[in-house]
Amino acid sequence: MPSSARADEQPVGNAATSSPENYRHIISALGAFAPRRVMERVAARNDLRTHPRAAERVPMLNCMGLIHEMVRHAGDPLLELRGFHLLHRTGRLLPQFPRPAGGTPEEILRHLQRYLCVDSELGDLSVSRRTDSFRVRLDPRPEFVDNRPQIETHLYSLIALLSRNPSVRWRAVDLKINPTEAYRSEYKRLYGLTVRFGQQADAVTFTMPTPVRPVPARRSTVAGVGRLECRLRRLQPTLPWTDSAGHLLPMVLPFSDPPLQACASLLAVSPRTLQRRIEAEGMTFRTLLHETRKKLASRMLGHGCPTTELAHQLGYSHTGQFYRAPSGAGSGTPRSASAALGNSGGARGRDRTVRWTSTSNGTTSPKASA
């Protein structure tokens, strides 16, 4: 039975923290252009180790002190950004972060908004949609508004993650600072994009088409999202279980496992435990499933999704089952069915069964059997 065996990555009081993986990125980035012995001395002055324990979250104020001292020592305000650029070129940037799940720009951005805090609690991402583009703005926490190195590397990481989707087309990076001409050209070289200086906010702008057909998530991607959700729950213990299950449901519905069992396994709890915790929040899993299917159907029909694809994404093995499943669907058409979806999980008659199992450290991984 899945269980969450460890309680790692606990937040450090109310202070902003960084994951050990992100802190190792910072150490590697700084160490690429600075003497190791100097960095170890500076880290010790800031109550940090250069090799953190695997489950140890690192206070970001201490990280900021380390970065600022190393920048002063090197005399290079772009020291950390250069290091992140090198990590990206050598394929070592954010390997623990799976490709954002979902096919639409809105789904991908919601994914990043939800999980980037697992790596770094530097600030929040806010998204605005314009006529033909999306703009993602980074709003740092008050104590980090002057922490330029981490703001700039945070934007760099966001660009690297979004670029894993080949349909993203970049417009520009907006930075609040006004550097000298020599540094302006270096910023443009490192970001590899148009950089606009002296802006009101630090942000990135890009375009991305909305696919007509849903982009199926790989099983490994969904398992990675489950691990991120478990880490997010450890970081935010008061996060509602309804919220966690509701976020995972659209990803597990296309697979052949019953949705309750799939969500429970990804969250490293038993199905009955998940049911009880959702009911304690004034909801039932059946109602949550019903509402999730209604929202998915409405959104995908609005994008012109073919009915066969829609039925699959909602967890039905064929379109006839999709029409018949809702009570009161009436005419048996896709649009009338979408208004009343969710009364039953439907038969799961697919060739492959995917079981989401918990590993010994409380994370999840999929196993497929014919």
PAZADREN-395149 format. One record per residue (C-alpha): x, y, z. Coordinates in nm, 3 decimals, always signed. Example, Ala and Ser with C-alpha at 12.3 -4.5 7.8 and 13.67 -1.06 7.14 Angstrom:
2
         x         y         z
    +1.230    -0.450    +0.780
    +1.367    -0.106    +0.714
END
This chain:
370
         x         y         z
    +0.000    +0.000    +0.000
    +0.147    +0.340    -0.089
    +0.267    +0.538    +0.206
    +0.465    +0.853    +0.267
    +0.748    +0.713    +0.473
    +0.961    +1.022    +0.520
    +0.895    +1.385    +0.601
    +1.188    +1.547    +0.421
    +1.227    +1.896    +0.286
    +1.039    +2.054    +0.572
    +1.016    +2.434    +0.554
    +1.257    +2.627    +0.776
    +1.010    +2.819    +0.995
    +0.840    +3.085    +0.783
    +1.160    +3.180    +0.599
    +1.192    +3.129    +0.225
    +1.392    +2.820    +0.135
    +1.557    +2.653    -0.160
    +1.555    +2.284    -0.245
    +1.889    +2.100    -0.208
    +1.888    +2.044    -0.587
    +1.853    +2.416    -0.657
    +2.122    +2.500    -0.400
    +2.357    +2.254    -0.571
    +2.284    +2.438    -0.896
    +2.390    +2.762    -0.729
    +2.709    +2.606    -0.592
    +2.795    +2.455    -0.932
    +2.720    +2.783    -1.111
    +2.937    +2.989    -0.877
    +3.211    +2.725    -0.864
    +3.245    +2.723    -1.242
    +3.403    +3.070    -1.234
    +3.536    +3.108    -0.878
    +3.797    +2.923    -0.669
    +3.643    +2.640    -0.469
    +3.832    +2.719    -0.150
    +3.705    +3.079    -0.156
    +3.347    +2.959    -0.200
    +3.379    +2.715    +0.090
    +3.501    +2.992    +0.321
    +3.220    +3.225    +0.211
    +2.961    +2.948    +0.253
    +3.084    +2.881    +0.607
    +3.049    +3.253    +0.693
    +2.686    +3.230    +0.580
    +2.618    +2.912    +0.784
    +2.603    +2.698    +0.470
    +2.767    +2.378    +0.352
    +2.881    +2.339    -0.006
    +2.744    +1.981    +0.004
    +2.395    +1.994    +0.164
    +2.220    +1.681    +0.286
    +1.980    +1.528    +0.035
    +1.668    +1.617    +0.237
    +1.783    +1.953    +0.371
    +1.612    +2.272    +0.248
    +1.843    +2.572    +0.252
    +1.746    +2.921    +0.382
    +1.742    +3.159    +0.086
    +1.863    +3.457    +0.286
    +2.183    +3.261    +0.352
    +2.204    +3.179    -0.020
    +2.169    +3.547    -0.100
    +2.458    +3.631    +0.133
    +2.675    +3.365    -0.031
    +2.595    +3.486    -0.384
    +2.653    +3.854    -0.306
    +2.990    +3.784    -0.143
    +3.101    +3.570    -0.438
    +2.986    +3.837    -0.686
    +3.188    +4.101    -0.499
    +3.491    +3.871    -0.483
    +3.478    +3.805    -0.858
    +3.383    +4.163    -0.946
    +3.123    +4.022    -1.185
    +2.747    +4.088    -1.133
    +2.671    +3.821    -1.395
    +2.867    +3.548    -1.216
    +2.568    +3.330    -1.126
    +2.395    +3.385    -1.461
    +2.711    +3.275    -1.643
    +2.716    +2.960    -1.430
    +2.351    +2.876    -1.505
    +2.420    +2.933    -1.876
    +2.705    +2.681    -1.854
    +2.487    +2.428    -1.668
    +2.221    +2.460    -1.938
    +2.471    +2.417    -2.224
    +2.606    +2.100    -2.064
    +2.260    +1.953    -1.992
    +2.283    +1.983    -1.613
    +2.015    +2.248    -1.549
    +1.699    +2.132    -1.367
    +1.718    +1.758    -1.447
    +1.485    +1.692    -1.150
    +1.207    +1.903    -1.304
    +0.994    +1.705    -1.556
    +0.871    +1.862    -1.875
    +0.556    +2.063    -1.789
    +0.248    +1.844    -1.823
    -0.036    +1.948    -2.052
    -0.053    +2.071    -2.407
    -0.207    +2.419    -2.389
    -0.007    +2.725    -2.285
    -0.240    +2.779    -1.989
    -0.184    +2.425    -1.861
    +0.193    +2.451    -1.891
    +0.202    +2.788    -1.713
    -0.026    +2.663    -1.432
    +0.214    +2.373    -1.387
    +0.513    +2.606    -1.355
    +0.329    +2.846    -1.125
    +0.241    +2.556    -0.898
    +0.576    +2.382    -0.874
    +0.860    +2.632    -0.916
    +0.831    +2.712    -0.544
    +0.938    +2.352    -0.473
    +1.282    +2.445    -0.604
    +1.295    +2.808    -0.494
    +1.067    +3.031    -0.286
    +1.217    +3.345    -0.438
    +0.877    +3.482    -0.538
    +0.560    +3.426    -0.739
    +0.487    +3.405    -1.110
    +0.195    +3.600    -1.252
    +0.068    +3.534    -1.605
    -0.110    +3.772    -1.841
    -0.236    +3.690    -2.189
    -0.220    +3.942    -2.468
    -0.369    +3.918    -2.815
    -0.102    +3.687    -2.953
    +0.138    +3.624    -2.665
    +0.185    +3.533    -2.299
    +0.380    +3.736    -2.044
    +0.513    +3.572    -1.727
    +0.622    +3.819    -1.459
    +0.838    +3.734    -1.159
    +0.731    +3.910    -0.839
    +1.004    +3.848    -0.578
    +0.930    +3.841    -0.208
    +1.003    +4.176    -0.036
    +1.329    +4.055    +0.115
    +1.459    +3.958    -0.231
    +1.363    +4.257    -0.448
    +1.729    +4.362    -0.472
    +1.862    +4.010    -0.520
    +1.940    +4.061    -0.887
    +2.157    +3.748    -0.944
    +1.881    +3.510    -0.831
    +1.603    +3.703    -1.006
    +1.796    +3.682    -1.333
    +1.880    +3.312    -1.294
    +1.517    +3.240    -1.198
    +1.408    +3.392    -1.530
    +1.681    +3.191    -1.706
    +1.549    +2.868    -1.550
    +1.194    +2.958    -1.652
    +1.308    +3.007    -2.012
    +1.497    +2.674    -2.005
    +1.190    +2.487    -1.875
    +0.946    +2.641    -2.122
    +1.189    +2.582    -2.408
    +1.149    +2.208    -2.356
    +0.826    +2.254    -2.551
    +0.934    +2.294    -2.915
    +0.631    +2.507    -3.009
    +0.734    +2.796    -2.778
    +0.857    +3.104    -2.966
    +1.031    +3.366    -2.756
    +0.969    +3.738    -2.788
    +1.181    +3.906    -2.520
    +1.319    +3.915    -2.167
    +1.228    +4.226    -1.964
    +1.466    +4.341    -1.690
    +1.417    +4.631    -1.447
    +1.784    +4.726    -1.443
    +1.973    +4.966    -1.672
    +2.327    +4.826    -1.702
    +2.616    +4.971    -1.898
    +2.643    +4.896    -2.270
    +2.907    +4.626    -2.215
    +2.681    +4.435    -1.977
    +2.378    +4.484    -2.205
    +2.544    +4.286    -2.483
    +2.648    +4.018    -2.233
    +2.292    +3.980    -2.102
    +2.170    +3.933    -2.460
    +2.439    +3.673    -2.526
    +2.362    +3.472    -2.212
    +1.984    +3.477    -2.252
    +2.008    +3.424    -2.627
    +1.702    +3.650    -2.671
    +1.605    +4.011    -2.714
    +1.651    +4.181    -2.375
    +1.461    +4.500    -2.291
    +1.611    +4.702    -2.006
    +1.458    +4.958    -1.774
    +1.120    +4.784    -1.766
    +0.866    +4.806    -1.484
    +0.893    +4.435    -1.403
    +1.119    +4.135    -1.461
    +0.937    +3.913    -1.709
    +0.951    +3.694    -2.020
    +0.720    +3.710    -2.323
    +0.653    +3.426    -2.567
    +0.400    +3.287    -2.812
    +0.270    +2.932    -2.829
    -0.017    +2.790    -3.037
    -0.300    +2.603    -2.866
    -0.306    +2.246    -3.005
    -0.640    +2.117    -3.135
    -0.566    +1.765    -3.019
    -0.464    +1.709    -2.655
    -0.097    +1.636    -2.604
    -0.078    +1.304    -2.415
    +0.143    +1.301    -2.107
    +0.394    +1.021    -2.078
    +0.368    +0.792    -1.780
    +0.712    +0.902    -1.663
    +0.599    +1.267    -1.679
    +0.291    +1.199    -1.467
    +0.503    +1.009    -1.215
    +0.737    +1.309    -1.200
    +0.443    +1.542    -1.137
    +0.332    +1.310    -0.855
    +0.673    +1.342    -0.694
    +0.655    +1.721    -0.724
    +0.307    +1.723    -0.569
    +0.430    +1.517    -0.272
    +0.718    +1.762    -0.224
    +0.479    +2.055    -0.251
    +0.258    +1.901    +0.018
    +0.557    +1.865    +0.250
    +0.646    +2.228    +0.186
    +0.284    +2.345    +0.231
    +0.125    +2.107    +0.486
    -0.210    +2.292    +0.482
    -0.259    +2.246    +0.105
    -0.609    +2.093    +0.057
    -0.620    +1.733    -0.059
    -0.902    +1.832    -0.293
    -0.659    +2.070    -0.463
    -0.389    +1.803    -0.503
    -0.626    +1.538    -0.639
    -0.798    +1.789    -0.865
    -0.462    +1.889    -1.014
    -0.363    +1.527    -1.085
    -0.697    +1.402    -1.218
    -0.672    +1.545    -1.573
    -0.334    +1.372    -1.610
    -0.441    +1.027    -1.487
    -0.782    +1.005    -1.660
    -0.642    +0.892    -1.998
    -0.474    +0.591    -1.833
    -0.655    +0.268    -1.762
    -0.638    +0.265    -1.381
    -0.941    +0.380    -1.180
    -0.887    +0.753    -1.108
    -0.909    +0.722    -0.728
    -0.640    +0.453    -0.711
    -0.414    +0.642    -0.953
    -0.439    +0.972    -0.760
    -0.389    +0.800    -0.426
    -0.079    +0.617    -0.546
    +0.072    +0.937    -0.688
    +0.007    +1.110    -0.354
    +0.160    +0.815    -0.163
    -0.155    +0.736    +0.040
    -0.415    +0.459    +0.024
    -0.736    +0.517    -0.179
    -0.947    +0.507    +0.139
    -0.720    +0.762    +0.310
    -0.751    +0.996    +0.014
    -1.129    +0.957    +0.014
    -1.150    +1.037    +0.386
    -0.928    +1.344    +0.359
    -1.126    +1.482    +0.065
    -1.453    +1.419    +0.249
    -1.314    +1.599    +0.555
    -1.284    +1.907    +0.331
    -1.654    +1.892    +0.239
    -1.616    +1.718    -0.098
    -1.639    +1.364    -0.230
    -1.402    +1.211    -0.482
    -1.698    +1.127    -0.709
    -1.807    +1.491    -0.713
    -1.450    +1.605    -0.776
    -1.423    +1.360    -1.068
    -1.756    +1.483    -1.207
    -1.653    +1.849    -1.191
    -1.310    +1.777    -1.340
    -1.463    +1.598    -1.639
    -1.711    +1.879    -1.697
    -1.434    +2.141    -1.700
    -1.211    +1.933    -1.927
    -1.494    +1.862    -2.171
    -1.597    +2.227    -2.187
    -1.241    +2.347    -2.247
    -1.150    +2.083    -2.506
    -1.475    +2.122    -2.699
    -1.409    +2.495    -2.707
    -1.072    +2.421    -2.871
    -1.236    +2.199    -3.133
    -1.107    +1.871    -2.992
    -1.230    +1.564    -3.187
    -1.484    +1.353    -2.995
    -1.270    +1.038    -2.997
    -0.982    +1.227    -2.838
    -1.217    +1.391    -2.589
    -1.358    +1.056    -2.476
    -1.005    +0.920    -2.427
    -0.889    +1.224    -2.228
    -1.191    +1.193    -1.997
    -1.111    +0.829    -1.922
    -1.358    +0.647    -2.148
    -1.252    +0.360    -2.373
    -1.480    +0.462    -2.663
    -1.712    +0.746    -2.763
    -2.032    +0.546    -2.708
    -1.942    +0.499    -2.344
    -1.874    +0.873    -2.321
    -2.226    +0.955    -2.447
    -2.399    +0.699    -2.223
    -2.209    +0.755    -1.899
    -2.371    +1.079    -1.777
    -2.721    +1.060    -1.639
    -2.956    +1.304    -1.807
    -2.733    +1.362    -2.110
    -3.046    +1.346    -2.323
    -2.957    +1.380    -2.687
    -2.637    +1.176    -2.664
    -2.424    +1.442    -2.833
    -2.076    +1.552    -2.720
    -2.193    +1.892    -2.597
    -2.494    +1.759    -2.407
    -2.280    +1.483    -2.260
    -2.017    +1.731    -2.141
    -2.279    +1.914    -1.937
    -2.348    +1.612    -1.718
    -2.027    +1.409    -1.712
    -1.885    +1.216    -1.427
    -2.149    +0.993    -1.264
    -1.942    +0.685    -1.332
    -1.582    +0.603    -1.401
    -1.681    +0.389    -1.698
    -1.528    +0.060    -1.801
    -1.156    +0.084    -1.836
    -1.117    -0.165    -2.120
    -0.775    -0.077    -2.255
    -0.494    -0.313    -2.346
    -0.247    -0.187    -2.088
    -0.284    -0.141    -1.717
    -0.073    +0.129    -1.554
    -0.020    +0.095    -1.181
    +0.123    +0.388    -0.990
    +0.333    +0.251    -0.707
    +0.511    +0.415    -0.418
    +0.885    +0.365    -0.386
    +1.062    +0.315    -0.057
    +1.130    +0.687    -0.013
    +0.768    +0.789    -0.050
    +0.783    +0.897    -0.417
    +0.589    +0.736    -0.700
    +0.673    +0.552    -1.016
    +0.461    +0.377    -1.283
    +0.468    +0.011    -1.375
    +0.306    -0.111    -1.697
    +0.181    -0.460    -1.763
    +0.013    -0.605    -2.068
END
